[in-house]
Amino acid sequence: MGWFDLLFGPDGWTPLLLKGALITVALAVNTVPFGFGGGLVLALLKLSRNRPLRIACDAYTTFFRGIPDLLALFIVYFGLQSLLNKLGQITGEAWRIELNAFVAGVIALSVVVAAYSSEVWLASLKSVPPGQSEAAKSLGLDARRVFLLVVLPQLGRVALPGLGNIWTILVKDTSLISTLAVMDLLRAASEASRATTRPLLFYSAAAAIYLLFSILSGGAQSYLERRANQGYA
């Protein structure tokens, strides 16, 4: 059977690859709000006057930036289940939790993305002139409104390039979830390779789809950066 029939024939593997690609995108999209949001919270806590809190946040960032992302995935998948079941034993509840692999992937990647994005957010926070916050407070705005109306819009513009790079890395790192038997793009390519003994064909197809994701992400990032920088010299 030729490569065209293997991919696009009546019994071709393209539908499975496309389904895996959708799961890959879904995993990345679901990770973004938790990863980027958690990173922003970490960055704000790192600027806190509470020294133990700053040390704890720095330790968190150092740990998850220093270990392989696959190890973080295993720690969350196996460790979190064990922790929850131990809590059930301590409280006398007879529960047995089996953490969904997709959910575990979202949690693990969110933990790692939060560690990396916190550094981007921290640098962006330090780039906003303190005089702007002081001027906003002098107009009668409370701290919450100062952050939401004055600081946050400027953070997005400054942080966008760094966050865009983290997003691109995240899309590729979603392939790690294939180790938990989730049918993402890489797992789909592996299944097709084993069934047809044509690994080069299907891994090349998966690489082309990942490359397409990267190109589309780069185009979207460039567009957002142009829009965010309108009116700035």
Secondary structure, 3 states (H helix, E strand, C coil): CCHHHHHHCCCCCHHHHHHHHHHHHHHHHHHHHHHHHHHHHHHHHHCCCCHHHHHHHHHHHHHHHHCCHHHHHHHHHHHHHHHHHHHHHHHCCCCCCCCCHHHHHHHHHHHHHHHHHHHHHHHHHHHCCHHHHHHHHHCCCCHHHHHHHHHHHHHHHHHHHHHHHHHHHHHHHHHHHHHHCCCCHHHHHHHHHHHHCCHHHHHHHHHHHHHHHHHHHHHHHHHHHHHHCCCCC
